[in-house]
Amino acid sequence: PPFPSHVIRHREPRLYRPPPEVRGMTTLDKDAFTQTLTVPALRVPTVVLNKVVKSLKKSTIQRPGLPRVVQDKEESGDFRLVLLDPHRVSSPSCFSEEEAEALRSFGVIEELHYYELQLSYDNLKSEEVLEAVLPQGQDVTSGFSRVGHIAHMNLRDHQLPYKNLIGQVIMDKNPGVTCVVNKTNIIDSTYRNFKMEVLAGEENMVAKVKENGVTYEFDFSRVYWNPRLSTEHQRVVQLVKRGDTVFDVFAGVGPFAIPAARLGASVLANDLNPESHRWLQHNCKLNKVEGKVRTFNLDGRAFIQGPVKQELPALMKGTAGIHVVMNLPALALEFLDAFRGLLNEEPPCDENLPTVHCYGFTKDDNPDTDMVQRASHSLRFPLENRCSVHFVRNVAPNKDMMCVRFTLPKEVLFSSGHEQTEEPARKRQKCEEATDSL
């Protein structure tokens, strides 16, 4: 046959998988992944080597760290062996018409040779290593969030016995990652930072990241940062114009506040977490916008009923835009009640009202409707047909992060703070249950 019998066995998908003996390994032994494979090759004159490799780019072997061209041990230096992918080429007839024509034009004989190739741990992808180690039939994930030099994973229960091995593999296979951590509980603390354990590498939690052209530094173990929100940060900031004022109620380390200040907005940024507040101030200086950002370390309601209340009357007499950003999706909708009657001691005004961008999680089958109903419930004012809802991202199966955007109604700002529109009891109960579940 055109393909020797001792090579046929390697045409299975197992060709690139580590040996079965590594199954169940909990301490990484890189040498155990080494195996020798026999792969097909073409004997090519060195004078046309580059042209042949280019014309066969779909058929040559493609593995991390593996050469596509090796010395032909049986020939002089005038020839090289071009290694082929056994999945694609098992006989000369496997070459496409275009490839075969190119080989003939270069004077290459379409005869397969065979080469003993050593495949090691370094030549395997992280998914392949983990799939070989973890129990068969179990979900294998090598996904993580990259935060500077830190890889942040959310391991499942069945992966925990292999957590240190997984951490080492992720660090080995991703250049620049020098620390791998696993979240050990959900973000349920007052300050939104989750507990984590180091799986591999150094215990340096101070990360430096760049997002949308802005540099941030922070202690990832003590503040909240989500690299998947960069597009959302940019979307909202692009709505801000030079001269506008931005009130960032849950500012974190500044992903909304600092870009807005760089665009020429005046920013009041607040966060309850003292560590977030400290890094927010640090990042303002780092990006040279400390003169445009006033920072606060207050509870969200205290920030709204203090600095926001003090600034709003004068701002609303002007023409520049006013934005209120509330990015605490687990709770922000509940904080909308702080706006009820906020300016009830001021003369009513219906011009230049603030625009609110409020985030929330929802598991409802109709997420847009759910967000509007819950925001209306907190404000005690119907927002139907007076707002827009933007899908941000899917957080988990059947759980979405959304942003509801609306102009803060004058009926809310200038009310006595005690009015409440009548809502059907069922709808109100649904809103409260949805909030409780989050």
C-alpha positions in Angstrom: 0.0 0.0 0.0 1.1 3.6 -0.5 1.2 4.2 3.2 3.2 1.6 5.3 1.2 -0.5 7.7 3.3 0.7 10.7 2.2 4.3 9.9 -1.5 3.6 9.2 -2.2 3.5 13.0 -1.1 7.1 13.3 -3.7 8.3 10.9 -6.3 8.2 13.7 -7.2 11.5 15.5 -5.0 10.1 18.4 -1.9 11.1 16.4 -1.5 14.4 18.2 -2.8 13.2 21.6 -0.4 12.5 24.5 0.0 8.8 25.6 -2.9 7.3 27.6 -0.6 6.7 30.6 -1.0 10.4 31.6 -4.7 10.0 32.4 -5.3 11.0 36.0 -2.0 12.8 36.5 -2.2 15.5 39.2 1.4 16.6 39.3 2.7 17.6 35.9 5.3 15.2 34.5 6.3 16.7 31.1 8.5 13.8 30.1 5.4 11.4 30.2 3.9 13.2 27.2 6.8 12.3 24.9 6.1 9.9 22.0 7.6 9.1 18.7 5.5 9.3 15.5 6.2 8.3 11.9 5.0 11.0 9.5 5.1 11.2 5.7 7.6 13.5 4.0 8.7 14.7 0.6 12.4 14.8 -0.5 13.0 18.3 -1.9 16.0 19.9 -3.4 17.2 22.8 -1.3 17.2 25.2 -4.3 13.4 25.0 -4.5 12.7 24.4 -0.8 11.1 27.7 0.1 8.8 27.5 -3.0 7.7 24.0 -2.2 7.0 24.8 1.5 4.9 27.8 0.4 2.9 25.8 -2.2 2.2 23.0 0.4 1.2 25.2 3.3 -2.1 23.3 3.7 -0.4 19.9 3.7 2.7 20.3 5.8 2.7 19.4 9.5 1.6 22.3 11.8 2.4 21.8 15.4 3.8 24.3 18.1 7.6 24.0 18.1 7.8 21.3 15.4 9.9 21.9 12.3 8.3 21.5 8.9 11.7 21.0 7.3 14.4 18.6 8.5 17.7 17.3 7.3 17.5 14.1 5.1 19.9 11.8 7.0 20.3 9.5 4.0 21.2 12.2 1.5 23.7 15.0 1.0 23.1 18.6 2.0 21.4 19.2 -1.4 18.1 17.8 -0.2 15.7 18.3 2.7 12.7 16.5 3.9 9.4 18.5 4.1 7.2 16.9 6.8 3.6 16.4 5.9 0.4 16.1 8.0 -0.6 12.4 8.1 -4.3 13.5 8.4 -4.1 15.2 5.0 -1.5 13.1 3.1 -1.5 9.3 3.2 -0.4 8.9 -0.5 0.7 11.1 -3.4 -2.9 11.1 -4.7 -3.9 13.1 -1.6 -2.2 16.3 -3.0 -4.6 18.7 -4.6 -4.3 19.4 -8.3 -2.7 22.7 -7.6 -0.2 21.2 -5.2 0.7 18.4 -7.6 1.2 20.8 -10.5 3.5 23.0 -8.3 5.6 19.9 -7.3 6.0 18.9 -10.9 7.0 22.4 -11.9 9.7 22.4 -9.2 11.0 19.0 -10.3 10.0 17.3 -7.0 9.2 13.6 -7.3 5.8 12.8 -5.7 7.1 9.9 -3.7 6.5 9.7 0.1 9.3 9.1 2.5 8.9 8.5 6.2 10.4 10.3 9.2 10.5 9.3 12.9 9.4 12.5 14.7 9.5 13.0 18.5 6.4 14.8 19.8 6.8 16.2 23.3 4.8 18.2 25.9 6.1 21.4 24.3 4.4 20.5 21.0 1.0 20.0 22.5 -1.7 22.6 23.0 -3.1 23.2 26.4 -6.5 21.7 25.4 -4.8 18.5 24.3 -2.8 18.1 27.5 -5.8 18.7 29.8 -8.1 16.5 27.7 -5.5 13.7 28.1 -5.2 14.2 31.9 -8.7 14.9 33.1 -11.3 12.1 33.5 -12.9 11.0 30.2 -16.4 12.4 29.6 -15.8 15.4 31.9 -15.9 18.9 30.6 -12.4 20.1 29.8 -11.9 23.9 29.7 -8.7 25.8 29.3 -10.4 29.2 29.0 -9.4 32.0 31.2 -9.5 35.8 31.5 -6.2 37.6 31.0 -5.5 40.5 33.3 -2.0 41.6 32.6 0.4 38.8 33.7 -2.5 37.0 35.5 -4.6 34.3 34.0 -7.9 34.1 35.9 -9.8 30.8 35.8 -13.2 29.6 37.1 -12.6 25.9 37.7 -15.4 23.4 38.2 -15.6 20.9 41.0 -14.4 18.0 39.0 -11.3 20.0 37.9 -10.2 20.9 41.4 -8.1 17.8 42.0 -6.0 18.8 39.0 -6.0 22.6 39.7 -2.2 23.0 40.1 -1.5 20.9 37.0 -4.0 23.0 35.1 -2.4 26.2 36.3 1.0 25.1 35.3 -0.2 24.1 31.8 -1.9 27.4 31.3 1.2 29.3 32.3 3.4 27.1 30.1 1.3 27.5 27.0 0.6 31.3 27.2 3.7 33.5 26.9 3.6 36.4 29.4 1.4 34.7 31.9 3.4 34.3 35.1 0.5 33.8 37.6 -2.6 31.6 37.3 -5.4 32.1 39.8 -8.8 30.4 40.5 -11.8 32.1 41.8 -13.0 30.4 45.0 -16.3 32.0 45.5 -18.8 34.3 43.7 -18.5 38.1 43.9 -20.7 38.5 46.9 -18.6 40.8 49.2 -19.4 44.4 49.8 -16.4 45.4 47.7 -17.1 43.1 44.7 -13.7 41.4 44.9 -13.6 37.7 44.9 -11.4 35.4 46.9 -8.8 33.5 44.8 -6.0 31.1 45.2 -2.8 30.9 43.2 -2.6 27.7 41.1 0.8 28.3 39.5 3.5 31.0 39.3 4.3 34.1 41.3 1.9 35.5 43.9 2.1 39.0 42.4 -1.4 40.3 42.2 -0.6 43.9 41.0 -1.6 43.8 37.3 -0.9 46.4 34.6 -3.4 46.3 31.7 -4.1 48.5 28.7 -7.7 48.9 27.6 -8.8 51.2 24.7 -5.5 53.0 24.8 -5.7 53.7 28.6 -3.3 52.1 31.1 -4.6 50.8 34.5 -2.7 49.4 37.4 -4.4 47.6 40.4 -4.3 44.7 42.8 -6.5 42.2 41.1 -7.1 40.3 44.3 -8.6 43.4 46.0 -10.6 45.2 43.3 -13.1 44.3 40.6 -11.8 44.2 37.0 -13.4 42.4 34.0 -11.5 42.4 30.7 -14.7 41.3 28.9 -16.2 44.8 29.4 -13.8 46.8 27.3 -16.3 47.1 24.4 -19.0 48.3 26.8 -16.7 50.9 28.5 -15.9 52.2 25.0 -19.5 52.3 23.9 -20.7 54.4 26.8 -17.6 56.7 26.8 -18.2 57.5 23.2 -21.6 59.0 24.1 -19.7 61.6 26.3 -18.7 64.9 24.7 -16.1 67.5 25.7 -17.5 69.7 28.5 -20.0 67.1 29.7 -20.2 65.9 33.3 -20.0 62.3 34.3 -21.1 60.9 37.7 -19.6 57.4 38.0 -21.4 55.9 41.0 -19.5 52.6 41.1 -16.3 53.6 39.4 -14.0 50.8 40.4 -10.4 51.6 39.2 -11.7 54.0 36.5 -12.6 52.2 33.2 -15.4 54.7 32.6 -14.1 57.7 34.5 -10.6 58.0 33.1 -11.4 57.6 29.4 -14.3 60.2 29.8 -11.9 62.6 31.5 -9.4 62.1 28.6 -12.1 63.2 26.2 -12.5 66.4 28.1 -15.4 65.6 30.5 -15.6 66.7 34.1 -15.8 63.5 36.2 -17.0 62.7 39.7 -16.0 59.1 40.4 -17.0 57.1 43.5 -16.3 53.7 44.9 -17.1 52.2 48.3 -14.1 49.9 48.2 -11.1 51.7 49.7 -8.7 49.7 47.5 -10.6 50.6 44.4 -10.6 54.2 45.5 -6.9 54.1 46.0 -6.2 52.6 42.6 -8.6 55.0 41.0 -6.6 57.9 42.3 -3.4 56.2 41.2 -4.7 55.6 37.7 -5.9 59.2 37.3 -2.3 60.3 38.0 -0.9 57.6 35.8 -3.1 58.9 32.9 -2.6 62.6 33.8 -6.3 63.3 34.4 -6.2 63.9 38.1 -7.2 67.5 37.5 -10.4 66.4 35.7 -11.6 63.7 38.1 -12.8 64.2 41.6 -12.8 60.9 43.5 -15.0 59.8 46.4 -15.0 56.8 48.8 -18.7 56.6 49.6 -21.6 54.3 49.5 -23.5 54.6 46.2 -26.6 56.2 47.8 -24.4 58.6 49.9 -22.7 59.6 46.7 -26.0 60.3 44.9 -27.5 62.1 47.8 -24.4 64.1 48.5 -22.0 65.2 45.7 -24.5 64.4 42.9 -27.3 66.3 44.6 -25.0 69.3 45.2 -23.8 69.5 41.6 -26.9 68.8 39.6 -28.9 72.0 40.0 -26.1 74.2 38.5 -25.4 71.7 35.8 -29.0 71.4 34.7 -29.1 75.2 34.1 -26.3 74.7 31.5 -26.4 73.0 28.1 -23.6 70.4 28.5 -24.6 66.8 28.9 -24.9 65.0 32.2 -24.3 61.3 32.5 -24.8 59.0 35.5 -23.1 55.6 35.1 -24.2 52.8 37.5 -22.1 49.7 36.8 -22.8 47.4 39.7 -25.0 44.9 37.8 -25.9 42.8 40.8 -27.4 45.7 42.7 -27.4 49.0 40.7 -31.1 48.9 39.9 -31.9 48.9 43.6 -29.9 52.2 44.0 -32.1 54.0 41.5 -34.5 54.8 44.4 -31.9 57.3 45.7 -33.0 59.7 42.9 -36.6 59.9 44.1 -37.1 63.4 45.4 -33.4 64.1 45.2 -34.0 67.8 44.1 -37.4 68.2 45.8 -36.2 71.4 47.5 -35.2 72.9 44.1 -37.5 74.7 41.6 -38.8 72.0 39.1 -36.9 72.0 35.8 -37.5 69.8 32.8 -34.4 70.9 30.7 -31.0 69.2 30.5 -32.0 66.3 32.7 -29.3 63.7 33.4 -28.9 60.5 31.3 -28.6 57.4 33.4 -26.8 54.2 32.2 -27.7 51.5 34.8 -26.6 47.9 34.6 -28.2 44.8 35.8 -28.2 41.0 35.5 -31.3 39.2 34.4 -32.4 35.6 34.0 -35.8 36.5 32.6 -37.0 35.1 29.3 -37.7 38.7 28.2 -34.6 40.5 29.5 -35.5 43.9 28.1 -38.9 44.0 29.7 -37.5 42.7 33.0 -34.9 45.4 33.1 -37.4 48.2 32.4 -39.9 46.8 35.0 -37.2 46.6 37.7 -35.9 50.1 37.0 -39.5 51.5 37.0 -40.1 49.7 40.3 -37.1 51.4 41.9 -37.9 54.8 40.5 -41.6 54.4 41.2 -42.1 55.8 37.7 -43.0 53.9 34.5 -40.1 53.9 32.0 -41.9 52.0 29.3 -41.3 53.7 25.9 -39.0 56.2 27.7 -35.8 54.2 27.7 -33.6 51.8 25.7 -32.0 48.5 26.8 -28.7 47.3 25.5 -27.4 43.7 25.7 -23.9 43.8 27.2 -22.9 40.1 27.4 -23.9 36.6 28.4 -22.6 36.0 31.9 -23.8 32.4 32.4 -26.4 30.1 30.8 -29.7 32.0 31.0 -28.1 35.0 32.7 -27.4 38.2 30.8 -25.8 41.5 31.7 -27.9 44.4 30.3 -27.8 48.2 30.4 -30.9 50.3 30.6 -30.5 53.9 29.5 -33.0 56.7 30.2 -33.4 60.4 30.9 -34.0 60.8 34.6 -37.7 61.9 34.8 -38.3 65.3 36.4 -41.3 63.6 38.1 -38.7 61.5 40.0 -36.1 64.2 40.7 -38.5 66.8 41.9 -41.1 64.6 43.7 -41.5 64.6 47.4 -39.9 61.2 47.4 -43.1 59.5 48.7 -45.2 59.1 45.6 -45.6 55.7 44.1 -47.3 54.7 40.9 -49.6 51.8 41.3 -48.1 48.6 40.0 -49.9 45.3 39.7 -49.0 43.2 42.8 -47.8 40.3 40.5 -45.4 42.6 38.6 -44.0 44.1 41.8 -43.5 40.7 43.3 -41.7 39.5 40.2 -39.3 42.4 40.3 -38.5 41.8 44.0 -38.0 38.1 43.4 -35.7 38.8 40.4 -33.6 41.1 42.6 -33.5 38.6 45.4 -32.3 35.8 43.1 -29.4 37.9 41.9 
